[in-house]
Amino acid sequence: MDTDVSMKASFVKASSYAAGAVAAFSLWAFIPPAAASPSDSLTSLPPGRPVKVTLGVELVEVSQIQDHDEKFEIEFYLFLSWKDPRLAFSRRREGREKRTVPIDQIWSPQPELMDDLDVTVQDGRNAHIHPDGTVRWRQYYRGTISSNFNLHEFPFDRHRLEVHMEANSGEIDDVVYVAGESHLREEASETLHIVPHGWQLVGLAADVTEARYAWLGETFSRFIFSIDVKRDPHFYWWAIVLPLLPIVATSWSVFWMDPKEFGSQVGVGVTAMLTVVAYRITIDSSLPPLSYMTRMDYFLLVCQVWVFGAFLMSIVVHVCLAQNTGPMVAAAHRISQSCRWLPPLALALTCALLALVWPAVAMGVLAGTSLAVVLACRPTPGRVCRWVKVALFPERFLSGSSLQSTGESTLNAAA
């Protein structure tokens, strides 16, 4: 009897244990495991690849544009927008149009700034989430970015300052950038100091391209924000071009001076030449080392050529007068009178060409004109030989009886 009772009690206890085990197994099998913390699940890429991220820029200021170092300093806000269905909520249930969430608790694109030299980035603490899951967030950038400057047209040059941002949170299959609206900040547009003095803002643009890294087999989406600026040439007109033209004209004053005052003529020519060289050094110090000539370089080169040409012609006039013969004195006077009006006219035409057409074309026209003038003198080998002798050894060539025969015809042709 007692044995039966103990057996029944053992059976009941075993049955209760079995029932508890079955219940525990059921809970384990049919109830999902404890979910990860919200921050762990929401910081991964949103569903629906690729995630389209719209980027827009609000430009505050371009504080410096440094030609010599090929860089510029910029300040702007970057606005990002994307859609994450996991963050959607009911407007009616929560009774609000949007909510804010700390950005470190959700996924964010985190764009990578390219070509930056020294840039400070400040992330917005909170992201604004709308009922449909649209997330809006902003970043603040201020610093120095490198750029390539094409200075062929200096000082009438235009440049495109570009800010490149690359998707750092996934390749193009995961994250795709979309160019949004780019505009000026209202406070900055009212003060009219968007770009530094000496520059003019032409326009803003935004575009999206693909950045391929063939060696790694990777492709990323890249956002490009462009600022088109052009240089204001008024400073160079008033500080360099206009002061330099009278200096060049001063070198021609030697042809109005007494030809016997050769020392004064040489002093004027040397002073004008050194002044042009000083202007050239000033211009070169404000530009980076270039492997090509700018429009201003061509202008300074022309000024040097005319100043040096006036100096050489004054020497020719002095040599002719030093022979103290009728034909040579007449040739000296013809050269001096021609140089009073021919160089100013030629310089005016040269400056007009340099200002209106491509510098290489202008220099080609000048070279062709110079060649035509030389061909008009019919430079046969014999005449060229005599011209060289006159230039190098005038006393030998123009001495004795040769002065009346060959000297007159040679120098008249040269004049």
C-alpha positions as CSV (number, residue, x, y, z in Angstrom):
1,M,0.0,0.0,0.0
2,D,2.7,2.4,1.0
3,T,4.7,1.3,-2.0
4,D,1.8,2.2,-4.3
5,V,1.4,5.6,-2.8
6,S,5.1,6.4,-3.1
7,M,5.1,5.3,-6.7
8,K,2.1,7.5,-7.5
9,A,3.8,10.5,-5.8
10,S,7.0,9.9,-7.8
11,F,4.9,9.7,-11.0
12,V,3.2,13.0,-10.3
13,K,6.5,14.7,-9.5
14,A,8.0,13.4,-12.8
15,S,5.0,14.5,-14.7
16,S,5.3,18.0,-13.3
17,Y,9.0,18.1,-14.3
18,A,8.2,16.9,-17.8
19,A,5.4,19.5,-18.2
20,G,7.9,22.2,-17.0
21,A,10.5,21.0,-19.5
22,V,7.9,21.0,-22.4
23,A,6.8,24.5,-21.5
24,A,10.3,25.8,-21.4
25,F,11.1,24.2,-24.7
26,S,8.0,25.8,-26.2
27,L,9.0,29.2,-25.0
28,W,12.5,28.7,-26.4
29,A,11.2,27.4,-29.7
30,F,8.4,29.8,-30.5
31,I,9.4,33.0,-28.7
32,P,12.1,35.0,-30.5
33,P,15.4,35.5,-28.6
34,A,15.9,38.8,-26.8
35,A,16.3,41.5,-29.5
36,A,19.6,43.4,-29.7
37,S,19.7,46.9,-28.4
38,P,18.1,49.5,-30.8
39,S,21.5,51.2,-31.4
40,D,23.1,47.9,-32.6
41,S,20.3,47.1,-35.1
42,L,19.8,50.6,-36.4
43,T,23.4,51.5,-37.1
44,S,23.7,48.9,-39.9
45,L,22.8,49.8,-43.5
46,P,19.0,50.3,-44.0
47,P,17.1,47.7,-46.1
48,G,16.6,48.2,-49.8
49,R,20.0,48.6,-51.4
50,P,21.4,50.8,-52.6
51,V,20.6,53.5,-50.1
52,K,20.1,56.8,-51.9
53,V,21.6,59.8,-50.0
54,T,20.8,63.3,-51.2
55,L,23.5,65.9,-50.5
56,G,23.1,69.6,-50.6
57,V,25.5,72.4,-49.7
58,E,24.9,75.8,-48.1
59,L,28.0,77.9,-48.8
60,V,28.9,80.4,-46.1
61,E,32.2,81.8,-47.3
62,V,35.3,81.3,-49.4
63,S,37.7,83.3,-47.2
64,Q,40.9,82.9,-49.1
65,I,42.1,81.8,-52.6
66,Q,45.8,81.3,-52.6
67,D,47.2,81.1,-56.2
68,H,50.8,80.6,-55.2
69,D,50.0,77.5,-53.0
70,E,47.1,76.3,-55.1
71,K,44.6,76.0,-52.3
72,F,41.5,77.8,-50.9
73,E,39.8,78.2,-47.6
74,I,36.1,77.4,-47.4
75,E,33.2,77.3,-44.9
76,F,30.0,75.5,-45.6
77,Y,27.2,73.3,-44.3
78,L,26.5,69.9,-45.8
79,F,22.9,68.7,-45.6
80,L,22.2,64.9,-46.0
81,S,18.9,63.2,-46.5
82,W,18.1,59.4,-46.8
83,K,15.3,57.0,-46.1
84,D,15.4,54.3,-43.4
85,P,12.1,52.3,-43.1
86,R,13.1,51.0,-39.7
87,L,12.7,54.5,-38.3
88,A,9.2,55.2,-39.6
89,F,6.5,56.0,-37.1
90,S,2.8,57.0,-37.0
91,R,2.1,60.7,-37.0
92,R,-1.3,60.2,-35.5
93,R,-0.1,57.9,-32.7
94,E,2.8,60.0,-31.6
95,G,1.1,63.3,-32.3
96,R,4.1,65.1,-34.0
97,E,5.5,65.7,-37.4
98,K,9.1,64.6,-36.7
99,R,11.3,63.4,-33.9
100,T,15.0,63.8,-33.1
101,V,17.4,60.9,-32.5
102,P,21.1,61.1,-31.6
103,I,23.0,60.5,-34.7
104,D,25.3,57.9,-33.1
105,Q,22.3,55.6,-32.5
106,I,21.3,55.2,-36.2
107,W,23.1,54.6,-39.5
108,S,24.6,57.7,-41.2
109,P,26.5,58.1,-44.5
110,Q,29.6,59.7,-43.0
111,P,31.0,61.1,-46.3
112,E,34.8,61.4,-46.6
113,L,36.2,64.7,-47.7
114,M,38.9,64.4,-50.4
115,D,41.9,66.8,-51.1
116,D,41.6,68.3,-47.6
117,L,44.7,69.9,-46.1
118,D,43.4,71.1,-42.8
119,V,39.6,70.8,-42.3
120,T,37.5,70.9,-39.2
121,V,34.3,68.9,-39.3
122,Q,31.5,69.2,-36.8
123,D,28.7,66.7,-37.0
124,G,25.2,67.6,-36.0
125,R,24.3,65.8,-32.7
126,N,20.7,64.9,-33.7
127,A,19.1,63.7,-36.8
128,H,15.5,64.7,-37.7
129,I,13.3,61.8,-38.6
130,H,10.0,62.1,-40.5
131,P,7.0,59.7,-40.3
132,D,7.9,58.0,-43.6
133,G,11.4,57.2,-42.3
134,T,13.2,60.1,-44.1
135,V,16.2,61.2,-42.1
136,R,17.7,64.7,-42.4
137,W,21.1,65.5,-40.9
138,R,23.7,68.2,-41.3
139,Q,27.5,68.7,-41.0
140,Y,29.7,71.8,-40.7
141,Y,33.0,72.1,-42.6
142,R,35.7,74.8,-42.3
143,G,39.2,74.5,-43.5
144,T,41.7,74.4,-46.4
145,I,41.3,72.4,-49.6
146,S,43.9,71.9,-52.4
147,S,42.9,72.7,-56.0
148,N,44.5,72.9,-59.4
149,F,44.7,76.4,-61.0
150,N,44.9,77.0,-64.7
151,L,46.6,80.3,-65.0
152,H,47.1,80.6,-68.7
153,E,44.7,83.6,-68.9
154,F,46.0,85.4,-65.8
155,P,44.9,88.1,-64.9
156,F,41.7,87.3,-66.8
157,D,41.5,83.8,-65.5
158,R,38.5,81.8,-64.2
159,H,38.7,78.8,-61.9
160,R,36.4,76.1,-60.6
161,L,37.0,75.4,-56.9
162,E,35.8,71.8,-56.3
163,V,35.0,70.0,-53.0
164,H,35.0,66.2,-53.5
165,M,33.1,63.9,-51.0
166,E,33.2,60.2,-51.3
167,A,30.9,57.6,-49.8
168,N,32.8,56.1,-46.9
169,S,30.0,53.8,-45.6
170,G,29.7,51.5,-48.6
171,E,30.5,50.9,-52.2
172,I,28.2,52.0,-55.0
173,D,26.1,48.9,-54.7
174,D,25.3,49.9,-51.1
175,V,25.3,53.7,-51.1
176,V,24.6,56.1,-54.0
177,Y,24.8,59.8,-53.7
178,V,22.3,62.2,-55.3
179,A,23.1,65.8,-56.0
180,G,20.7,68.1,-54.1
181,E,20.2,71.9,-54.0
182,S,23.3,74.1,-53.4
183,H,22.9,77.7,-52.5
184,L,24.4,80.6,-50.5
185,R,23.7,81.1,-46.9
186,E,21.2,84.0,-46.5
187,E,23.4,85.9,-44.0
188,A,26.4,85.6,-46.2
189,S,24.6,86.7,-49.4
190,E,23.5,89.9,-47.6
191,T,27.0,90.9,-46.7
192,L,28.3,90.3,-50.2
193,H,31.6,88.8,-48.9
194,I,31.2,85.3,-50.3
195,V,34.6,85.3,-52.0
196,P,37.8,87.3,-51.1
197,H,38.4,90.8,-52.5
198,G,39.8,90.6,-56.0
199,W,37.5,87.8,-57.0
200,Q,33.9,87.5,-58.3
201,L,31.5,84.6,-57.7
202,V,30.1,83.3,-61.0
203,G,28.0,80.4,-59.8
204,L,27.5,77.2,-57.8
205,A,27.0,73.6,-59.1
206,A,26.7,70.1,-57.8
207,D,27.3,66.8,-59.5
208,V,27.8,63.1,-58.7
209,T,30.3,60.8,-60.4
210,E,31.8,57.4,-59.7
211,A,35.3,56.9,-58.2
212,R,36.9,53.7,-59.4
213,Y,39.9,52.0,-57.8
214,A,40.8,49.4,-60.4
215,W,43.6,47.8,-58.3
216,L,41.1,47.0,-55.5
217,G,38.1,46.5,-57.7
218,E,36.1,49.0,-55.8
219,T,33.7,51.7,-57.0
220,F,32.3,54.5,-54.8
221,S,29.9,57.2,-55.3
222,R,31.4,60.7,-55.2
223,F,29.7,64.1,-54.7
224,I,31.3,67.2,-56.3
225,F,30.4,70.7,-55.2
226,S,31.8,73.3,-57.5
227,I,32.3,77.1,-57.0
228,D,33.0,79.1,-60.2
229,V,35.0,82.2,-59.6
230,K,36.8,84.7,-61.8
231,R,39.6,87.2,-61.0
232,D,38.9,90.9,-60.9
233,P,41.6,92.3,-63.2
234,H,41.2,96.0,-62.1
235,F,44.0,95.7,-59.6
236,Y,46.5,94.5,-62.2
237,W,45.3,97.2,-64.6
238,W,45.9,100.0,-62.2
239,A,48.9,98.6,-60.3
240,I,50.9,97.0,-63.2
241,V,49.7,97.6,-66.7
242,L,49.0,101.4,-66.6
243,P,52.2,102.3,-64.6
244,L,54.3,100.1,-66.9
245,L,53.2,101.6,-70.2
246,P,54.7,105.1,-69.4
247,I,57.9,103.4,-68.3
248,V,58.1,101.7,-71.6
249,A,57.3,104.9,-73.4
250,T,60.1,106.6,-71.4
251,S,62.6,104.3,-73.0
252,W,61.6,105.8,-76.4
253,S,62.4,109.3,-75.1
254,V,66.0,108.7,-76.1
255,F,65.0,109.4,-79.7
256,W,64.0,112.9,-78.8
257,M,67.2,113.6,-76.9
258,D,70.4,115.0,-78.4
259,P,72.2,112.0,-80.0
260,K,75.5,113.3,-78.5
261,E,74.1,112.6,-75.0
262,F,74.8,108.9,-75.3
263,G,75.4,108.5,-71.5
264,S,71.9,109.8,-70.7
265,Q,70.4,107.6,-73.3
266,V,72.0,104.5,-71.8
267,G,70.9,105.5,-68.3
268,V,67.3,105.8,-69.4
269,G,67.4,102.5,-71.2
270,V,68.9,100.6,-68.3
271,T,66.5,102.1,-65.8
272,A,63.5,101.2,-67.9
273,M,64.8,97.6,-68.4
274,L,65.4,97.1,-64.6
275,T,62.0,98.5,-63.9
276,V,60.3,96.0,-66.2
277,V,62.3,93.1,-64.6
278,A,61.2,94.3,-61.1
279,Y,57.6,94.2,-62.2
280,R,58.1,90.7,-63.6
281,I,59.6,89.5,-60.3
282,T,56.6,90.9,-58.4
283,I,54.2,89.1,-60.6
284,D,56.1,85.8,-60.4
285,S,56.2,85.9,-56.6
286,S,52.4,85.8,-56.5
287,L,52.0,82.8,-58.7
288,P,53.2,79.2,-58.4
289,P,56.1,78.0,-60.5
290,L,54.6,77.4,-63.9
291,S,55.8,75.5,-66.9
292,Y,53.9,77.8,-69.3
293,M,53.5,81.5,-69.8
294,T,50.5,83.4,-68.7
295,R,48.9,86.3,-70.6
296,M,50.6,88.7,-68.2
297,D,53.9,87.0,-68.9
298,Y,53.5,87.7,-72.6
299,F,52.7,91.3,-71.9
300,L,55.8,91.8,-69.7
301,L,57.9,90.0,-72.4
302,V,56.7,92.4,-75.0
303,C,57.5,95.3,-72.8
304,Q,61.0,93.9,-72.3
305,V,61.5,93.5,-76.0
306,W,60.4,97.0,-76.8
307,V,62.6,98.5,-74.0
308,F,65.6,96.4,-75.1
309,G,64.9,97.3,-78.7
310,A,64.9,101.0,-77.9
311,F,68.2,100.5,-76.1
312,L,69.8,98.7,-79.1
313,M,68.5,101.3,-81.6
314,S,70.0,104.1,-79.6
315,I,73.4,102.3,-79.8
316,V,72.9,101.9,-83.6
317,V,72.2,105.6,-83.9
318,H,75.3,106.4,-81.8
319,V,77.5,104.2,-83.9
320,C,76.2,105.8,-87.1
321,L,76.9,109.3,-85.7
322,A,80.3,108.3,-84.5
323,Q,81.4,107.7,-88.1
324,N,80.9,111.4,-88.7
325,T,80.1,111.0,-92.4
326,G,77.2,112.3,-94.4
327,P,75.5,109.0,-95.3
328,M,75.9,107.7,-91.7
329,V,74.6,110.8,-90.1
330,A,71.6,110.8,-92.5
331,A,70.9,107.1,-91.7
332,A,71.1,107.9,-88.0
333,H,68.5,110.7,-88.3
334,R,66.2,108.4,-90.3
335,I,66.4,105.7,-87.7
336,S,65.8,108.1,-84.9
337,Q,62.8,109.7,-86.6
338,S,61.2,106.4,-87.4
339,C,61.6,105.1,-83.8
340,R,59.6,108.1,-82.6
341,W,56.3,106.8,-83.9
342,L,56.8,103.2,-85.0
343,P,57.4,101.6,-81.6
344,P,54.3,103.2,-79.9
345,L,52.1,102.1,-82.7
346,A,53.5,98.6,-82.7
347,L,53.1,98.3,-78.9
348,A,49.5,99.5,-79.0
349,L,48.7,96.9,-81.6
350,T,50.5,94.2,-79.6
351,C,48.6,95.0,-76.4
352,A,45.3,94.9,-78.3
353,L,46.2,91.5,-79.7
354,L,47.2,90.2,-76.2
355,A,43.9,91.5,-74.7
356,L,41.6,90.2,-77.4
357,V,42.9,86.9,-78.7
358,W,44.7,83.9,-77.3
359,P,48.3,84.8,-76.3
360,A,49.8,82.1,-78.5
361,V,47.9,83.4,-81.5
362,A,48.9,87.0,-80.7
363,M,52.6,86.0,-80.5
364,G,52.2,84.0,-83.8
365,V,50.8,87.2,-85.5
366,L,53.7,89.2,-84.1
367,A,56.3,86.7,-85.2
368,G,54.7,86.6,-88.7
369,T,54.8,90.4,-88.9
370,S,58.4,90.5,-87.8
371,L,59.3,87.9,-90.5
372,A,57.5,89.9,-93.1
373,V,59.4,93.1,-92.2
374,V,62.7,91.1,-92.4
375,L,61.8,89.7,-95.8
376,A,60.9,93.2,-97.1
377,C,64.6,94.1,-96.6
378,R,65.5,91.3,-99.1
379,P,68.0,89.5,-96.8
380,T,70.3,87.8,-99.2
381,P,73.3,85.9,-97.8
382,G,75.6,88.7,-98.9
383,R,73.5,91.4,-97.3
384,V,73.1,89.4,-94.0
385,C,76.9,89.0,-93.9
386,R,77.4,92.8,-94.4
387,W,74.7,93.6,-91.7
388,V,76.5,91.4,-89.2
389,K,79.8,93.1,-90.0
390,V,78.3,96.5,-89.6
391,A,76.8,95.5,-86.2
392,L,80.0,93.8,-84.9
393,F,82.8,95.8,-86.5
394,P,81.5,99.1,-87.7
395,E,84.8,100.9,-87.7
396,R,86.5,98.2,-89.8
397,F,83.7,97.9,-92.3
398,L,83.0,101.6,-92.7
399,S,86.6,102.9,-93.0
400,G,88.3,104.2,-96.1
401,S,86.8,104.0,-99.5
402,S,84.2,101.4,-98.6
403,L,82.2,104.0,-96.8
404,Q,81.0,105.7,-100.0
405,S,80.3,102.5,-101.9
406,T,79.0,99.7,-99.7
407,G,78.4,101.6,-96.5
408,E,75.6,103.7,-97.8
409,S,73.6,101.0,-99.5
410,T,74.0,98.5,-96.6
411,L,72.9,100.8,-93.9
412,N,70.1,102.3,-96.0
413,A,68.8,98.7,-96.5
414,A,69.2,98.0,-92.8
415,A,67.3,101.2,-91.8
